[in-house]
Amino acid sequence: MGFLNPGDQVFHHCYTTTQSEGTWTHLRKSGTALEGWVKDDLLPDGGSGYAC
């Protein structure tokens, strides 16, 4: 588990849609091996524009 701070650069890979929780984006924190899924409504830019 990890965390992001305001201003951290992340690379958005793709998004997926769940039946009950909306869309989630898979991302990686720049300069690290930290990666995972984040609910799109928590991301200031709304997440990835590419479906997985």
mmCIF file of the N, C-alpha and C atoms, coordinates in Angstrom:
data_MODEL
# 
_entry.id   MODEL 
# 
loop_
_atom_site.group_PDB 
_atom_site.id 
_atom_site.type_symbol 
_atom_site.label_atom_id 
_atom_site.label_alt_id 
_atom_site.label_comp_id 
_atom_site.label_asym_id 
_atom_site.label_entity_id 
_atom_site.label_seq_id 
_atom_site.pdbx_PDB_ins_code 
_atom_site.Cartn_x 
_atom_site.Cartn_y 
_atom_site.Cartn_z 
_atom_site.occupancy 
_atom_site.B_iso_or_equiv 
_atom_site.pdbx_formal_charge 
_atom_site.auth_seq_id 
_atom_site.auth_comp_id 
_atom_site.auth_asym_id 
_atom_site.auth_atom_id 
_atom_site.pdbx_PDB_model_num 
ATOM 1   N N  . MET A 1 1  ? 0.847   -1.171 0.000   1.00 0.00 ? 1  MET A N  1 
ATOM 2   C CA . MET A 1 1  ? 0.000   0.000  0.000   1.00 0.00 ? 1  MET A CA 1 
ATOM 3   C C  . MET A 1 1  ? 0.889   1.229  0.000   1.00 0.00 ? 1  MET A C  1 
ATOM 4   N N  . GLY A 1 2  ? 0.448   2.270  -0.666  1.00 0.00 ? 2  GLY A N  1 
ATOM 5   C CA . GLY A 1 2  ? 1.203   3.506  -0.727  1.00 0.00 ? 2  GLY A CA 1 
ATOM 6   C C  . GLY A 1 2  ? 0.270   4.691  -0.732  1.00 0.00 ? 2  GLY A C  1 
ATOM 7   N N  . PHE A 1 3  ? 0.846   5.836  -0.961  1.00 0.00 ? 3  PHE A N  1 
ATOM 8   C CA . PHE A 1 3  ? 0.023   7.036  -0.986  1.00 0.00 ? 3  PHE A CA 1 
ATOM 9   C C  . PHE A 1 3  ? 0.611   8.033  -1.963  1.00 0.00 ? 3  PHE A C  1 
ATOM 10  N N  . LEU A 1 4  ? -0.207  8.969  -2.366  1.00 0.00 ? 4  LEU A N  1 
ATOM 11  C CA . LEU A 1 4  ? 0.217   10.046 -3.246  1.00 0.00 ? 4  LEU A CA 1 
ATOM 12  C C  . LEU A 1 4  ? 0.074   11.367 -2.514  1.00 0.00 ? 4  LEU A C  1 
ATOM 13  N N  . ASN A 1 5  ? 0.955   12.268 -2.797  1.00 0.00 ? 5  ASN A N  1 
ATOM 14  C CA . ASN A 1 5  ? 0.894   13.617 -2.256  1.00 0.00 ? 5  ASN A CA 1 
ATOM 15  C C  . ASN A 1 5  ? 0.495   14.584 -3.362  1.00 0.00 ? 5  ASN A C  1 
ATOM 16  N N  . PRO A 1 6  ? -0.119  15.703 -2.996  1.00 0.00 ? 6  PRO A N  1 
ATOM 17  C CA . PRO A 1 6  ? -0.409  16.714 -4.017  1.00 0.00 ? 6  PRO A CA 1 
ATOM 18  C C  . PRO A 1 6  ? 0.878   17.085 -4.763  1.00 0.00 ? 6  PRO A C  1 
ATOM 19  N N  . GLY A 1 7  ? 0.800   17.115 -6.070  1.00 0.00 ? 7  GLY A N  1 
ATOM 20  C CA . GLY A 1 7  ? 1.961   17.453 -6.885  1.00 0.00 ? 7  GLY A CA 1 
ATOM 21  C C  . GLY A 1 7  ? 2.766   16.262 -7.370  1.00 0.00 ? 7  GLY A C  1 
ATOM 22  N N  . ASP A 1 8  ? 2.514   15.052 -6.825  1.00 0.00 ? 8  ASP A N  1 
ATOM 23  C CA . ASP A 1 8  ? 3.211   13.860 -7.323  1.00 0.00 ? 8  ASP A CA 1 
ATOM 24  C C  . ASP A 1 8  ? 2.825   13.633 -8.782  1.00 0.00 ? 8  ASP A C  1 
ATOM 25  N N  . GLN A 1 9  ? 3.806   13.258 -9.587  1.00 0.00 ? 9  GLN A N  1 
ATOM 26  C CA . GLN A 1 9  ? 3.517   12.950 -10.982 1.00 0.00 ? 9  GLN A CA 1 
ATOM 27  C C  . GLN A 1 9  ? 3.149   11.483 -11.088 1.00 0.00 ? 9  GLN A C  1 
ATOM 28  N N  . VAL A 1 10 ? 2.041   11.205 -11.771 1.00 0.00 ? 10 VAL A N  1 
ATOM 29  C CA . VAL A 1 10 ? 1.600   9.829  -11.973 1.00 0.00 ? 10 VAL A CA 1 
ATOM 30  C C  . VAL A 1 10 ? 1.320   9.586  -13.449 1.00 0.00 ? 10 VAL A C  1 
ATOM 31  N N  . PHE A 1 11 ? 1.472   8.341  -13.845 1.00 0.00 ? 11 PHE A N  1 
ATOM 32  C CA . PHE A 1 11 ? 1.174   7.919  -15.213 1.00 0.00 ? 11 PHE A CA 1 
ATOM 33  C C  . PHE A 1 11 ? -0.107  7.097  -15.185 1.00 0.00 ? 11 PHE A C  1 
ATOM 34  N N  . HIS A 1 12 ? -1.123  7.554  -15.916 1.00 0.00 ? 12 HIS A N  1 
ATOM 35  C CA . HIS A 1 12 ? -2.397  6.842  -16.009 1.00 0.00 ? 12 HIS A CA 1 
ATOM 36  C C  . HIS A 1 12 ? -2.273  5.792  -17.110 1.00 0.00 ? 12 HIS A C  1 
ATOM 37  N N  . HIS A 1 13 ? -2.593  4.550  -16.774 1.00 0.00 ? 13 HIS A N  1 
ATOM 38  C CA . HIS A 1 13 ? -2.525  3.477  -17.771 1.00 0.00 ? 13 HIS A CA 1 
ATOM 39  C C  . HIS A 1 13 ? -3.876  3.279  -18.450 1.00 0.00 ? 13 HIS A C  1 
ATOM 40  N N  . CYS A 1 14 ? -4.885  2.928  -17.667 1.00 0.00 ? 14 CYS A N  1 
ATOM 41  C CA . CYS A 1 14 ? -6.200  2.646  -18.229 1.00 0.00 ? 14 CYS A CA 1 
ATOM 42  C C  . CYS A 1 14 ? -7.227  2.671  -17.110 1.00 0.00 ? 14 CYS A C  1 
ATOM 43  N N  . TYR A 1 15 ? -8.513  2.615  -17.489 1.00 0.00 ? 15 TYR A N  1 
ATOM 44  C CA . TYR A 1 15 ? -9.561  2.583  -16.479 1.00 0.00 ? 15 TYR A CA 1 
ATOM 45  C C  . TYR A 1 15 ? -10.442 1.357  -16.668 1.00 0.00 ? 15 TYR A C  1 
ATOM 46  N N  . THR A 1 16 ? -11.144 1.007  -15.610 1.00 0.00 ? 16 THR A N  1 
ATOM 47  C CA . THR A 1 16 ? -12.132 -0.052 -15.658 1.00 0.00 ? 16 THR A CA 1 
ATOM 48  C C  . THR A 1 16 ? -13.388 0.438  -14.953 1.00 0.00 ? 16 THR A C  1 
ATOM 49  N N  . THR A 1 17 ? -14.509 -0.162 -15.294 1.00 0.00 ? 17 THR A N  1 
ATOM 50  C CA . THR A 1 17 ? -15.782 0.226  -14.704 1.00 0.00 ? 17 THR A CA 1 
ATOM 51  C C  . THR A 1 17 ? -16.328 -0.921 -13.862 1.00 0.00 ? 17 THR A C  1 
ATOM 52  N N  . THR A 1 18 ? -16.783 -0.594 -12.650 1.00 0.00 ? 18 THR A N  1 
ATOM 53  C CA . THR A 1 18 ? -17.413 -1.592 -11.792 1.00 0.00 ? 18 THR A CA 1 
ATOM 54  C C  . THR A 1 18 ? -18.925 -1.382 -11.823 1.00 0.00 ? 18 THR A C  1 
ATOM 55  N N  . GLN A 1 19 ? -19.666 -2.377 -11.414 1.00 0.00 ? 19 GLN A N  1 
ATOM 56  C CA . GLN A 1 19 ? -21.122 -2.270 -11.411 1.00 0.00 ? 19 GLN A CA 1 
ATOM 57  C C  . GLN A 1 19 ? -21.623 -1.321 -10.334 1.00 0.00 ? 19 GLN A C  1 
ATOM 58  N N  . SER A 1 20 ? -20.932 -1.270 -9.203  1.00 0.00 ? 20 SER A N  1 
ATOM 59  C CA . SER A 1 20 ? -21.462 -0.498 -8.083  1.00 0.00 ? 20 SER A CA 1 
ATOM 60  C C  . SER A 1 20 ? -20.643 0.725  -7.688  1.00 0.00 ? 20 SER A C  1 
ATOM 61  N N  . GLU A 1 21 ? -19.375 0.815  -8.137  1.00 0.00 ? 21 GLU A N  1 
ATOM 62  C CA . GLU A 1 21 ? -18.504 1.881  -7.647  1.00 0.00 ? 21 GLU A CA 1 
ATOM 63  C C  . GLU A 1 21 ? -17.969 2.807  -8.725  1.00 0.00 ? 21 GLU A C  1 
ATOM 64  N N  . GLY A 1 22 ? -18.508 2.750  -9.934  1.00 0.00 ? 22 GLY A N  1 
ATOM 65  C CA . GLY A 1 22 ? -18.044 3.658  -10.983 1.00 0.00 ? 22 GLY A CA 1 
ATOM 66  C C  . GLY A 1 22 ? -16.739 3.215  -11.616 1.00 0.00 ? 22 GLY A C  1 
ATOM 67  N N  . THR A 1 23 ? -15.919 4.187  -12.019 1.00 0.00 ? 23 THR A N  1 
ATOM 68  C CA . THR A 1 23 ? -14.683 3.867  -12.735 1.00 0.00 ? 23 THR A CA 1 
ATOM 69  C C  . THR A 1 23 ? -13.458 4.026  -11.838 1.00 0.00 ? 23 THR A C  1 
ATOM 70  N N  . TRP A 1 24 ? -12.452 3.223  -12.150 1.00 0.00 ? 24 TRP A N  1 
ATOM 71  C CA . TRP A 1 24 ? -11.176 3.214  -11.439 1.00 0.00 ? 24 TRP A CA 1 
ATOM 72  C C  . TRP A 1 24 ? -10.050 3.276  -12.468 1.00 0.00 ? 24 TRP A C  1 
ATOM 73  N N  . THR A 1 25 ? -8.988  4.020  -12.159 1.00 0.00 ? 25 THR A N  1 
ATOM 74  C CA . THR A 1 25 ? -7.835  4.132  -13.042 1.00 0.00 ? 25 THR A CA 1 
ATOM 75  C C  . THR A 1 25 ? -6.636  3.413  -12.442 1.00 0.00 ? 25 THR A C  1 
ATOM 76  N N  . HIS A 1 26 ? -5.948  2.655  -13.294 1.00 0.00 ? 26 HIS A N  1 
ATOM 77  C CA . HIS A 1 26 ? -4.679  2.038  -12.886 1.00 0.00 ? 26 HIS A CA 1 
ATOM 78  C C  . HIS A 1 26 ? -3.583  3.048  -13.176 1.00 0.00 ? 26 HIS A C  1 
ATOM 79  N N  . LEU A 1 27 ? -2.780  3.355  -12.159 1.00 0.00 ? 27 LEU A N  1 
ATOM 80  C CA . LEU A 1 27 ? -1.718  4.340  -12.355 1.00 0.00 ? 27 LEU A CA 1 
ATOM 81  C C  . LEU A 1 27 ? -0.435  3.913  -11.674 1.00 0.00 ? 27 LEU A C  1 
ATOM 82  N N  . ARG A 1 28 ? 0.656   4.609  -12.031 1.00 0.00 ? 28 ARG A N  1 
ATOM 83  C CA . ARG A 1 28 ? 1.968   4.368  -11.424 1.00 0.00 ? 28 ARG A CA 1 
ATOM 84  C C  . ARG A 1 28 ? 2.560   5.717  -11.036 1.00 0.00 ? 28 ARG A C  1 
ATOM 85  N N  . LYS A 1 29 ? 3.136   5.768  -9.837  1.00 0.00 ? 29 LYS A N  1 
ATOM 86  C CA . LYS A 1 29 ? 3.790   6.982  -9.368  1.00 0.00 ? 29 LYS A CA 1 
ATOM 87  C C  . LYS A 1 29 ? 5.155   7.112  -10.042 1.00 0.00 ? 29 LYS A C  1 
ATOM 88  N N  . SER A 1 30 ? 5.408   8.265  -10.652 1.00 0.00 ? 30 SER A N  1 
ATOM 89  C CA . SER A 1 30 ? 6.644   8.505  -11.394 1.00 0.00 ? 30 SER A CA 1 
ATOM 90  C C  . SER A 1 30 ? 7.872   8.278  -10.516 1.00 0.00 ? 30 SER A C  1 
ATOM 91  N N  . GLY A 1 31 ? 8.860   7.597  -11.083 1.00 0.00 ? 31 GLY A N  1 
ATOM 92  C CA . GLY A 1 31 ? 10.134  7.360  -10.397 1.00 0.00 ? 31 GLY A CA 1 
ATOM 93  C C  . GLY A 1 31 ? 10.091  6.264  -9.356  1.00 0.00 ? 31 GLY A C  1 
ATOM 94  N N  . THR A 1 32 ? 8.993   5.527  -9.289  1.00 0.00 ? 32 THR A N  1 
ATOM 95  C CA . THR A 1 32 ? 8.858   4.453  -8.302  1.00 0.00 ? 32 THR A CA 1 
ATOM 96  C C  . THR A 1 32 ? 8.237   3.229  -8.959  1.00 0.00 ? 32 THR A C  1 
ATOM 97  N N  . ALA A 1 33 ? 8.172   2.162  -8.189  1.00 0.00 ? 33 ALA A N  1 
ATOM 98  C CA . ALA A 1 33 ? 7.460   0.961  -8.621  1.00 0.00 ? 33 ALA A CA 1 
ATOM 99  C C  . ALA A 1 33 ? 6.056   0.928  -8.034  1.00 0.00 ? 33 ALA A C  1 
ATOM 100 N N  . LEU A 1 34 ? 5.660   1.994  -7.337  1.00 0.00 ? 34 LEU A N  1 
ATOM 101 C CA . LEU A 1 34 ? 4.345   2.075  -6.716  1.00 0.00 ? 34 LEU A CA 1 
ATOM 102 C C  . LEU A 1 34 ? 3.275   2.205  -7.784  1.00 0.00 ? 34 LEU A C  1 
ATOM 103 N N  . GLU A 1 35 ? 2.340   1.257  -7.809  1.00 0.00 ? 35 GLU A N  1 
ATOM 104 C CA . GLU A 1 35 ? 1.255   1.281  -8.776  1.00 0.00 ? 35 GLU A CA 1 
ATOM 105 C C  . GLU A 1 35 ? 0.017   0.687  -8.148  1.00 0.00 ? 35 GLU A C  1 
ATOM 106 N N  . GLY A 1 36 ? -1.127  1.012  -8.708  1.00 0.00 ? 36 GLY A N  1 
ATOM 107 C CA . GLY A 1 36 ? -2.367  0.460  -8.191  1.00 0.00 ? 36 GLY A CA 1 
ATOM 108 C C  . GLY A 1 36 ? -3.569  1.144  -8.791  1.00 0.00 ? 36 GLY A C  1 
ATOM 109 N N  . TRP A 1 37 ? -4.726  0.837  -8.222  1.00 0.00 ? 37 TRP A N  1 
ATOM 110 C CA . TRP A 1 37 ? -6.000  1.349  -8.704  1.00 0.00 ? 37 TRP A CA 1 
ATOM 111 C C  . TRP A 1 37 ? -6.496  2.461  -7.795  1.00 0.00 ? 37 TRP A C  1 
ATOM 112 N N  . VAL A 1 38 ? -7.023  3.533  -8.404  1.00 0.00 ? 38 VAL A N  1 
ATOM 113 C CA . VAL A 1 38 ? -7.573  4.665  -7.663  1.00 0.00 ? 38 VAL A CA 1 
ATOM 114 C C  . VAL A 1 38 ? -8.942  4.988  -8.252  1.00 0.00 ? 38 VAL A C  1 
ATOM 115 N N  . LYS A 1 39 ? -9.898  5.209  -7.383  1.00 0.00 ? 39 LYS A N  1 
ATOM 116 C CA . LYS A 1 39 ? -11.248 5.579  -7.834  1.00 0.00 ? 39 LYS A CA 1 
ATOM 117 C C  . LYS A 1 39 ? -11.169 6.922  -8.545  1.00 0.00 ? 39 LYS A C  1 
ATOM 118 N N  . ASP A 1 40 ? -11.740 7.001  -9.741  1.00 0.00 ? 40 ASP A N  1 
ATOM 119 C CA . ASP A 1 40 ? -11.605 8.188  -10.589 1.00 0.00 ? 40 ASP A CA 1 
ATOM 120 C C  . ASP A 1 40 ? -12.106 9.474  -9.942  1.00 0.00 ? 40 ASP A C  1 
ATOM 121 N N  . ASP A 1 41 ? -13.145 9.386  -9.109  1.00 0.00 ? 41 ASP A N  1 
ATOM 122 C CA . ASP A 1 41 ? -13.639 10.628 -8.512  1.00 0.00 ? 41 ASP A CA 1 
ATOM 123 C C  . ASP A 1 41 ? -12.698 11.182 -7.446  1.00 0.00 ? 41 ASP A C  1 
ATOM 124 N N  . LEU A 1 42 ? -11.632 10.447 -7.110  1.00 0.00 ? 42 LEU A N  1 
ATOM 125 C CA . LEU A 1 42 ? -10.606 10.954 -6.192  1.00 0.00 ? 42 LEU A CA 1 
ATOM 126 C C  . LEU A 1 42 ? -9.455  11.638 -6.930  1.00 0.00 ? 42 LEU A C  1 
ATOM 127 N N  . LEU A 1 43 ? -9.428  11.508 -8.258  1.00 0.00 ? 43 LEU A N  1 
ATOM 128 C CA . LEU A 1 43 ? -8.362  12.104 -9.064  1.00 0.00 ? 43 LEU A CA 1 
ATOM 129 C C  . LEU A 1 43 ? -8.810  13.452 -9.624  1.00 0.00 ? 43 LEU A C  1 
ATOM 130 N N  . PRO A 1 44 ? -7.979  14.485 -9.487  1.00 0.00 ? 44 PRO A N  1 
ATOM 131 C CA . PRO A 1 44 ? -8.389  15.819 -9.949  1.00 0.00 ? 44 PRO A CA 1 
ATOM 132 C C  . PRO A 1 44 ? -8.657  15.904 -11.439 1.00 0.00 ? 44 PRO A C  1 
ATOM 133 N N  . ASP A 1 45 ? -8.028  15.033 -12.228 1.00 0.00 ? 45 ASP A N  1 
ATOM 134 C CA . ASP A 1 45 ? -8.236  15.086 -13.685 1.00 0.00 ? 45 ASP A CA 1 
ATOM 135 C C  . ASP A 1 45 ? -9.264  14.054 -14.159 1.00 0.00 ? 45 ASP A C  1 
ATOM 136 N N  . GLY A 1 46 ? -9.873  13.338 -13.226 1.00 0.00 ? 46 GLY A N  1 
ATOM 137 C CA . GLY A 1 46 ? -10.919 12.378 -13.595 1.00 0.00 ? 46 GLY A CA 1 
ATOM 138 C C  . GLY A 1 46 ? -10.415 11.019 -14.024 1.00 0.00 ? 46 GLY A C  1 
ATOM 139 N N  . GLY A 1 47 ? -9.101  10.811 -14.088 1.00 0.00 ? 47 GLY A N  1 
ATOM 140 C CA . GLY A 1 47 ? -8.552  9.495  -14.435 1.00 0.00 ? 47 GLY A CA 1 
ATOM 141 C C  . GLY A 1 47 ? -8.225  9.320  -15.892 1.00 0.00 ? 47 GLY A C  1 
ATOM 142 N N  . SER A 1 48 ? -7.942  8.096  -16.251 1.00 0.00 ? 48 SER A N  1 
ATOM 143 C CA . SER A 1 48 ? -7.522  7.742  -17.604 1.00 0.00 ? 48 SER A CA 1 
ATOM 144 C C  . SER A 1 48 ? -8.671  7.861  -18.597 1.00 0.00 ? 48 SER A C  1 
ATOM 145 N N  . GLY A 1 49 ? -8.320  8.130  -19.844 1.00 0.00 ? 49 GLY A N  1 
ATOM 146 C CA . GLY A 1 49 ? -9.307  8.159  -20.915 1.00 0.00 ? 49 GLY A CA 1 
ATOM 147 C C  . GLY A 1 49 ? -9.307  6.897  -21.749 1.00 0.00 ? 49 GLY A C  1 
ATOM 148 N N  . TYR A 1 50 ? -8.512  5.891  -21.348 1.00 0.00 ? 50 TYR A N  1 
ATOM 149 C CA . TYR A 1 50 ? -8.372  4.660  -22.114 1.00 0.00 ? 50 TYR A CA 1 
ATOM 150 C C  . TYR A 1 50 ? -8.879  3.472  -21.306 1.00 0.00 ? 50 TYR A C  1 
ATOM 151 N N  . ALA A 1 51 ? -9.780  2.707  -21.884 1.00 0.00 ? 51 ALA A N  1 
ATOM 152 C CA . ALA A 1 51 ? -10.300 1.520  -21.225 1.00 0.00 ? 51 ALA A CA 1 
ATOM 153 C C  . ALA A 1 51 ? -9.250  0.408  -21.214 1.00 0.00 ? 51 ALA A C  1 
ATOM 154 N N  . CYS A 1 52 ? -9.242  -0.385 -20.152 1.00 0.00 ? 52 CYS A N  1 
ATOM 155 C CA . CYS A 1 52 ? -8.305  -1.525 -20.047 1.00 0.00 ? 52 CYS A CA 1 
ATOM 156 C C  . CYS A 1 52 ? -8.782  -2.678 -20.902 1.00 0.00 ? 52 CYS A C  1 
# 
